[in-house]
Amino acid sequence: MDIQIFLVIIMGDRTALMQACRYGHWEVVQTLLLFRCNVMRADYLSGRTALHFAALNGHVRCLRLVVADFVPSAPFEPLNGGRGDSFNTKSELELSTLSKFVNKAADCGITALHMAALNGYFDCVQLLLDLRANVSAVTFHYGTSMDMIGPGSTPLHYAACGGNLNCCQILLARGACRLALNCNEWLPIDVARMWGRHWLEPLLALNSDLTVPVFPPSNYLSLPLMSVLNIAREYGLQSPATGSDDTEICAVCLERACTVAAEGCAHELCIKCAFYLCSTSNFSSEPLIAPGSIPCPLCRRGIVSFVKLPGSSGKEIKLPISLSICTPCVLHHRDQGISDASSSPDMSKKCTASVSSDIFCPVTCSPFPSAAIPLCTCNEGTYQNFDSGENETQEDPSRSQFTSSNQAKTEGIRLEKKTCSSMFWGRRSCSREHQCNAEISA
């Protein structure tokens, strides 16, 4: 069996972002986001995105970083459903895209909220609810991976199976219904009894008179994250040299020059400290600080957004060509009417410039990055090798015959390994990605 097909069967076509979210490597997620990785990419076998893997294992920092491009750096009221003065068509579109991405259903209709509620990760459940997760989402009716819970179950059914009291309380506080029936006609209290979660019966009872507490916004909301991420992508994390006397040093690290300023208090920080501050924020809501903002490390005032300082320069983070080419889906299309004269040395030098832009995909589009790019050669002839110099035309005939025979054998092996049948899984994974992107953008 081909090693790539074997890895697809075992790992399920998972990308580097999925693996980083699965194991909680939030610094790796930071780096991938700086290079504009594809967060919407879904696993081919299970249909899970990086958001599902982060919620499944309770990595709330990775979860917040994955949705960084969908949460605007604006006051929290529009995000929570209110329509303030700053609510406009653009923010409404951003929130609609955020809602579709957060409520993306994986295999059997399970959302990220289902996974976090089942495993009892309260921080993930709270953050997902603040990010407009649907508390009434149900799994598909034709079956589910958790047969003991039953198809058509809500996140409250899954929280009742998990047995976490706080998860059940916050779901009820955000609108979950105790009377919701799944396809097996089970209530959440029935699921709790089946799994021995007897401490949840007073809360999930139909005539329960327990007071459900009011939960504040999540400590991991970190609204300034989008603004500082866009600045880091445009100018990079490396601050300019601090040799001049008028350059102000960052008061947090005392090493790099200040490149960004907080809106409101106008205190200046370097881009790297600001990015890490937003990525690792875990601050409880205070009466004098707006929900979702992070306190300034210098004056403790709430920060909702960062702006780039005028005059500061940096180097834009660009995706290398070796990483931007999608390995499984780079198929060389050749026109049937092109003559063999197009295979001249001059044309080979221009092949890079003539490649269409539609083959350049995000860094996570290729599940198996490699140095050699497999090209489909089923409908193509062999290509002339231009690596040799002009002196090869005068070499020994016997040596030339021996070299040509070895080259023919090598070319036959290469053509055998790079046929369309060996790229079946790559094409299927790309079609899955296009289907996922179409559903989110619909």
C-alpha positions in Angstrom: 0.0 0.0 0.0 1.2 3.5 -0.8 2.5 5.3 2.3 0.4 8.4 1.6 -2.8 6.4 1.3 -1.9 4.6 4.5 -1.4 7.9 6.3 -4.7 9.2 5.0 -6.5 6.2 6.4 -4.8 6.4 9.8 -4.8 10.2 10.3 -7.9 11.1 8.4 -6.2 13.7 6.1 -5.5 16.0 9.1 -3.5 19.2 8.6 -0.8 20.7 10.7 -3.4 23.1 12.2 -5.7 20.3 13.2 -2.8 18.4 14.9 -1.7 21.5 16.8 -5.3 22.2 18.0 -5.7 18.5 19.0 -2.6 18.6 21.3 -2.9 22.2 22.5 0.2 23.7 20.8 -1.2 27.2 20.7 2.2 28.7 19.7 2.2 26.5 16.6 -1.3 27.7 15.9 -0.1 31.3 16.2 2.6 30.7 13.6 0.2 29.0 11.2 -2.2 31.9 11.5 0.5 34.4 10.7 1.0 32.5 7.4 -2.8 32.6 6.7 -3.5 28.9 7.1 -6.9 27.6 6.0 -8.9 27.3 9.3 -12.0 26.1 7.3 -10.4 22.9 6.1 -12.2 19.8 7.2 -11.0 16.3 7.9 -11.9 14.0 5.0 -13.0 11.1 7.1 -14.8 12.8 10.0 -15.6 16.2 8.6 -14.0 17.9 11.7 -12.2 21.2 11.4 -9.5 22.5 13.7 -12.2 24.1 15.8 -13.7 20.6 16.5 -10.3 19.2 17.6 -9.6 22.1 19.9 -13.1 21.8 21.5 -12.8 18.0 21.8 -9.7 18.2 23.9 -10.5 21.4 25.8 -7.7 23.6 24.4 -9.5 27.0 24.8 -6.5 29.1 23.7 -6.3 27.2 20.4 -10.0 27.5 20.0 -9.9 31.3 20.4 -7.0 31.6 17.9 -8.8 29.6 15.3 -11.7 32.0 15.2 -9.5 35.1 15.3 -10.3 36.1 11.7 -14.1 36.0 12.4 -14.3 38.0 15.7 -14.0 41.8 15.0 -12.0 44.0 17.4 -15.2 45.9 18.5 -17.3 46.2 21.6 -18.9 43.0 22.7 -22.5 44.1 22.5 -22.9 43.6 18.8 -21.2 40.2 19.1 -23.8 39.1 21.7 -26.7 40.0 19.5 -27.4 43.6 20.5 -27.5 46.3 17.9 -25.5 49.2 19.1 -24.6 52.4 17.2 -21.5 50.8 15.7 -23.5 47.9 14.2 -23.5 48.0 10.4 -23.7 45.7 7.4 -20.0 44.8 7.6 -20.2 43.7 11.2 -23.4 41.8 10.5 -21.7 39.9 7.7 -18.8 39.1 9.9 -21.0 37.8 12.7 -23.0 35.7 10.2 -19.8 34.1 8.9 -18.6 33.5 12.5 -21.9 31.8 13.3 -21.7 29.5 10.3 -18.1 28.5 11.1 -18.7 27.9 14.8 -21.9 25.9 14.1 -20.2 23.8 11.4 -21.4 20.2 11.8 -18.9 17.4 11.6 -19.7 13.7 11.2 -23.3 12.8 12.2 -24.0 16.5 12.8 -21.9 17.0 15.9 -20.8 20.6 16.5 -17.9 21.9 18.5 -20.3 22.8 21.3 -21.5 19.1 21.5 -17.9 18.0 21.9 -17.0 20.5 24.5 -20.2 19.8 26.5 -19.7 16.0 26.4 -16.2 16.2 27.8 -17.1 18.8 30.4 -14.8 21.6 29.2 -16.6 24.6 30.7 -14.2 27.3 29.4 -14.7 26.0 25.8 -18.5 25.8 26.2 -18.6 29.4 27.6 -16.4 30.8 24.8 -18.4 29.0 22.1 -21.7 30.3 23.5 -20.2 33.9 23.5 -19.2 33.3 19.8 -22.8 32.6 18.8 -22.8 28.8 19.0 -26.3 27.4 18.6 -27.5 26.0 21.9 -30.4 24.2 20.2 -28.3 22.4 17.5 -29.2 18.8 17.1 -27.3 15.9 15.6 -28.4 14.1 12.4 -31.4 11.9 12.7 -29.9 9.0 10.8 -27.3 8.1 13.5 -24.5 9.4 15.6 -21.1 8.3 16.8 -22.5 8.2 20.3 -25.3 5.7 20.0 -26.0 5.6 23.7 -27.0 9.3 23.6 -29.1 8.9 20.5 -29.5 10.8 17.3 -31.2 14.2 17.2 -29.6 15.2 20.6 -28.9 18.7 21.7 -25.7 20.0 23.5 -27.7 19.7 26.7 -28.1 15.9 26.1 -24.3 15.6 25.6 -23.6 17.7 28.7 -25.9 15.5 30.7 -23.9 12.5 29.5 -20.7 14.2 30.4 -21.9 15.0 33.9 -20.4 18.5 34.3 -22.8 20.7 36.4 -21.4 24.0 35.2 -21.8 23.1 31.5 -25.4 22.2 32.1 -26.0 25.4 34.0 -24.6 27.7 31.4 -26.5 25.9 28.6 -29.7 26.4 30.5 -28.8 30.0 31.2 -28.2 30.6 27.5 -31.5 29.1 26.4 -31.3 25.3 26.3 -34.5 23.5 26.9 -35.1 20.7 29.5 -38.0 19.4 27.4 -35.9 18.7 24.2 -36.5 15.1 23.0 -34.0 13.3 20.8 -35.0 10.6 18.2 -35.1 8.0 21.0 -37.6 10.2 22.9 -35.1 10.8 25.7 -35.0 14.0 27.7 -31.6 15.3 29.0 -32.6 14.0 32.5 -33.1 10.5 31.0 -29.6 10.6 29.5 -28.2 11.7 32.9 -29.9 8.8 34.6 -28.7 6.2 32.1 -25.1 7.3 32.6 -25.4 7.6 36.3 -25.1 11.4 36.6 -27.5 11.5 39.5 -26.2 14.9 40.8 -27.7 16.5 37.7 -31.3 15.3 38.3 -32.3 18.2 40.5 -31.2 20.7 37.8 -32.5 18.8 34.8 -35.9 17.9 36.3 -38.9 19.2 34.4 -40.3 20.9 37.5 -36.9 22.1 38.8 -37.0 25.2 41.0 -33.3 25.6 41.2 -32.0 29.1 40.3 -29.7 29.0 37.3 -26.8 31.4 37.9 -25.9 34.2 35.4 -22.6 33.7 33.8 -20.4 36.6 32.6 -18.7 36.6 29.2 -15.7 34.3 28.8 -12.3 35.3 30.1 -10.8 34.1 26.8 -12.8 36.4 24.5 -9.8 38.7 23.8 -11.4 41.1 21.4 -8.2 42.9 20.3 -6.8 39.7 18.8 -8.0 40.3 15.2 -6.4 43.8 15.1 -3.0 42.7 16.3 -3.1 39.6 14.1 -3.7 41.7 11.0 -0.8 44.1 11.9 1.5 41.1 12.5 0.6 39.6 9.2 1.3 42.9 7.4 4.5 44.0 9.1 5.8 40.8 10.8 6.7 40.2 14.4 10.3 41.6 14.1 10.5 45.2 15.5 12.9 47.6 13.9 16.3 48.2 15.5 16.4 50.3 18.6 19.6 52.2 17.8 18.2 55.7 17.6 17.7 57.7 20.8 14.1 58.8 20.0 12.9 55.1 19.7 10.8 54.1 22.7 11.5 50.7 24.1 8.6 48.3 24.9 7.9 48.5 28.7 6.9 44.8 28.8 10.0 43.1 27.3 12.5 45.9 27.5 14.1 44.7 24.3 12.1 45.6 21.2 10.9 48.9 19.9 7.3 49.9 20.2 5.3 49.4 17.0 1.6 49.3 18.1 -0.5 51.4 20.5 -3.7 50.6 22.4 -6.8 52.5 21.4 -8.0 54.5 24.4 -5.0 54.8 26.7 -2.6 55.0 23.8 0.1 53.1 25.6 2.7 51.7 23.2 4.0 48.1 23.0 5.9 46.0 20.6 3.9 43.8 18.2 5.2 40.6 19.7 4.2 41.4 23.2 0.8 42.6 22.1 0.2 39.4 20.1 1.2 37.2 23.0 -0.9 39.3 25.4 -4.0 38.8 23.3 -3.3 35.1 22.7 -2.9 34.2 26.3 -5.4 36.6 27.9 -7.4 35.0 30.8 -8.9 38.0 32.5 -12.2 38.0 34.4 -14.6 40.8 33.6 -14.2 43.8 35.8 -16.9 46.5 36.4 -14.7 49.2 34.9 -13.5 47.2 31.9 -15.7 46.4 28.9 -16.5 42.7 28.4 -14.0 41.0 26.1 -11.3 43.7 26.5 -7.9 43.0 28.0 -6.4 45.3 30.7 -3.5 47.4 29.7 -0.3 46.1 31.4 0.6 49.7 32.3 -2.6 51.5 33.3 -5.1 48.5 33.6 -7.6 50.2 31.3 -9.5 48.0 28.9 -8.1 47.5 25.4 -10.5 46.6 22.6 -8.2 47.2 19.6 -4.6 48.0 18.6 -3.4 50.4 16.0 0.0 50.6 14.2 2.2 53.5 15.2 2.9 56.0 12.4 6.4 55.8 11.0 7.0 52.2 12.2 8.1 49.9 9.4 8.4 46.1 9.2 8.6 43.2 6.8 5.4 41.6 5.6 5.1 37.9 6.2 4.8 36.2 2.8 4.1 32.6 2.2 7.0 30.8 0.6 6.5 29.4 -2.8 7.5 25.9 -1.5 4.6 26.1 1.1 2.1 27.8 -1.1 1.8 25.1 -3.7 -0.8 22.5 -2.7 0.9 19.1 -3.2 -2.2 16.9 -3.8 -4.0 19.3 -6.0 -1.3 20.7 -8.3 -2.3 19.1 -11.6 -0.4 20.3 -14.7 -2.9 21.1 -17.4 -1.6 21.2 -20.9 -3.3 22.2 -24.0 -3.7 19.5 -26.5 -2.8 21.8 -29.3 0.6 22.8 -28.0 3.4 21.4 -30.1 6.6 19.8 -28.9 8.4 23.0 -29.7 7.0 24.5 -26.5 9.4 22.3 -24.5 12.4 24.4 -25.3 14.8 25.6 -22.7 13.5 29.1 -22.9 10.0 27.9 -22.2 11.1 25.9 -19.2 12.6 29.0 -17.6 9.2 30.7 -17.9 7.1 27.9 -16.5 7.1 29.4 -13.0 5.8 32.7 -14.2 3.1 31.1 -16.3 1.6 29.0 -13.6 -2.0 30.0 -12.9 -2.8 31.5 -9.5 -5.5 29.0 -8.8 -3.0 26.3 -7.9 -1.6 28.3 -5.0 -3.5 27.1 -1.9 -3.2 27.8 1.8 -0.4 26.2 3.7 -2.7 23.6 5.3 -4.2 22.4 2.0 -1.5 19.8 1.6 -1.7 17.1 4.3 1.6 15.5 3.2 4.2 18.2 2.3 7.1 16.9 0.4 10.0 18.2 -1.6 8.9 16.6 -4.9 5.5 17.8 -6.2 3.6 14.9 -7.8 2.3 15.8 -11.2 -0.3 13.9 -13.1 1.4 12.5 -16.1 -1.3 10.1 -17.5 -2.1 12.3 -20.6 1.4 13.7 -21.1 4.6 12.7 -22.7 7.9 12.7 -21.1 9.6 16.0 -20.6 13.0 16.9 -21.9 15.7 17.2 -19.3 17.4 20.5 -19.5 19.6 20.1 -16.4 22.6 19.0 -18.5 25.0 21.4 -20.0 26.0 21.9 -23.6 29.1 19.7 -23.3 27.1 16.5 -23.1 26.7 16.5 -26.8 30.3 15.5 -27.3 30.5 12.7 -24.7 31.4 9.0 -25.3 28.7 7.1 -27.3 28.9 4.0 -25.1 28.5 6.2 -22.0 25.6 8.0 -23.6 23.9 4.8 -24.4 24.3 3.5 -20.8 23.0 6.8 -19.4 20.0 6.9 -21.6 19.1 3.3 -20.6 19.2 4.2 -16.9 17.3 7.3 -17.5 14.6 5.4 -19.3 14.2 3.0 -16.4 14.1 5.9 -13.9 11.6 7.7 -16.1 9.4 4.6 -16.2 9.4 4.3 -12.4 8.6 8.0 -12.1 5.7 7.8 -14.5 4.4 4.7 -12.7 4.4 6.4 -9.3 2.8 9.6 -10.5 -0.4 8.4 -12.2 -3.9 9.6 -11.5 -4.7 6.5 -9.4 -2.0 7.4 -6.9 -3.5 10.8 -6.4 -7.0 9.7 -5.7 -7.0 10.7 -2.1 -5.6 14.1 -2.8 -8.3 14.9 -5.2 -11.0 13.7 -2.8 -9.6 15.8 0.0 -9.6 18.9 -2.2 -13.2 18.3 -3.3 -14.1 18.0 0.4 -12.4 21.3 1.1 -14.3 23.1 -1.7 -17.5 21.6 -0.4 -16.8 22.9 3.1 -15.9 26.4 1.9 -19.1 26.5 -0.2 -21.2 25.6 2.8 -19.6 28.3 5.0 -19.8 31.0 2.4 -23.4 30.1 1.5 
